[in-house]
Amino acid sequence: MQASLFQSKVYDADVIAKYYRRRPWIVVWRSLQVLWWLGTFVLGLQSDRWFNREERNLTKRAVQLRQLLTRLGPTFIKVGQALSTRPDLIRKDFLEELTKLQDQLPPFSTPLAMMILEKELGYSPEEIYSRISPEPVAAASLAQVYRARLYTGEEVAIKVQRPRLLPVLTCDLFIMRFAAQGLGWLLPLNLGHDLTLIVDEFGTKLFEEIDYLNEGRNAELFAANFQNDPTVKVPVIYWRHSSTKVLTLEWIEGFKLTDVGSIQAASLNTDKLIEVGVTTSLQQLLEYGFFHADPHPGNLFAMADGRMAYIDFGMMDQLNQETKETLVDALVHLINQDYAALANDFVNLGFLTPDTDIEPIIPALETVLGEALGAKVRDFNFKTITDRFSELMYEYPFRVPAKFALIIRSLVTQEGVALSLNPDFKIVDIAYPYVARRLLKGETPSLRRRLLEVLFKDGKFQWQRLENLLQIAQSDEDFDILPTASLGLQFLMSDEGRYIRDRLILAMTEDDRLHTEEVQKLWELVKEDLTPSKVLGVAWNAILQSSVDRAVDWLPPVAALSANFQPAENL
């Protein structure tokens, strides 16, 4: 039983419970340790209430909480990191301090690390590596890292798991789950669902993170997603020299993204690094659905050739197609400031239960998001939104699903790293063009449907929104409007595009929109890249690929385009 528990690669609450129920002395001793430190902290909070010192000691208590979690060891450090993304569970004051939580711990002895390595790989370190650093180059809560060289000449990093880690983690998880079952109902927290589910979600992710073979597979899947992206680097995994507790991977030579001085000394473009980081994050969430959930500065490196290197793929998560599409829905509704639809998106994403009355929540969302997306759109940032939501979640029945807690953590961390490189960085400068390009290109039926939601309101075509999207998309020098126009016209010629085709014809004939100031402004945006002859060429090419009936539908508007756009010097 003991061997099977401590060699397990999958979290199983029942197996863990069965093991520790037979060994109560282990649980009692660990519980006393936890209760002593937590009790001291809670007593301090209570004394502040008794003597009216809450506000004065708030910062002090927040620091104490961070130090307390560090003292209690790996499990509680991970708890603190997880709580730092849960504004529905932790008040704002403590949330800010927990975001500073570091997982640095004193390293364990190198001889012990080499014993673990030899046991796991079946060979002594001298037989595998021609050189290995005498001391770890980094030590964290779950492992420490050595630099080495293979006999074939490759520089590698060796990640060695801390000894007896699983007994500590499983005992702590058992105590947490027991407390959640017995005491969860007493906690004044807006959980929205069974507290034991949160413990189980946390345990599942923790077990995944300490399985280094799983981390290696994650790294290779991540690399496959970005194999055609010359700006992203993922280290090679050396499977021959890896196991569940030891991971040998390519050594990444670069600068931590918080080391601004070294990055500038290497003449690297900080704005380009920011753009790569934000764009790849959006691609992970909205395109691939497989995302790096722990992109803190220690896991992101700027390489001398300008590439961004990702390391440490222990904490990853997957989004299914439905969730990705709902996220795009939420973005579209956010752009349109349609807060009623956005509230429904929160239900579909799991932030609100299906039986929630969303009517009183709609004005609250407008209050929280209205300013960020209104005249001050360039001041929008995720940290501000999460801070505002931390207050909102105590008034309304919001909860943050575990998957989205990881996403929030990822985005807020990425934004923090970007701000360290450029204090004037605005995430919308990169995120908006990306979303605009995705919508305008409409590679999938779902994206084309969402573009319709942006371009039409109450059955009327919104020329201004199309103009805004084109303006935003063209702020990216790499955006080419010709392929986008071709895709758009092919869509218009399809059965799926009949609705927008009919509405456009009405807009161009009944409303005489081809002669309005709005369309002239729109043409100004694209005329350098898309000359009248190119417009007509793309249009006629689309017509020739369509049926006769569809071509007849489009003859009047294309003729109108020809008549309106031929005298290019007048545009």
PyMOL commands that set and color helices and strands:
alter all, ss='L'
color gray80, all
select helices_A, chain A and resi 2-6+13-21+24-50+54-72+74-83+92-98+110-121+125-128+165-186+195-209+212-225+239-241+260-265+270-288+297-299+321-335+339-349+361-373+377-379+382-392+402-421+428-441+445-455+463-473+481-493+498-509+513-515+517-526+532-544+548-565+568-570
alter helices_A, ss='H'
color red, helices_A
select strands_A, chain A and resi 129-132+138-139+143-150+155-161+232-233+246-250+255-256+290-292+300-302+308-310+316-318+456-457+460-461
alter strands_A, ss='S'
color yellow, strands_A
deselect
rebuild
show_as cartoon
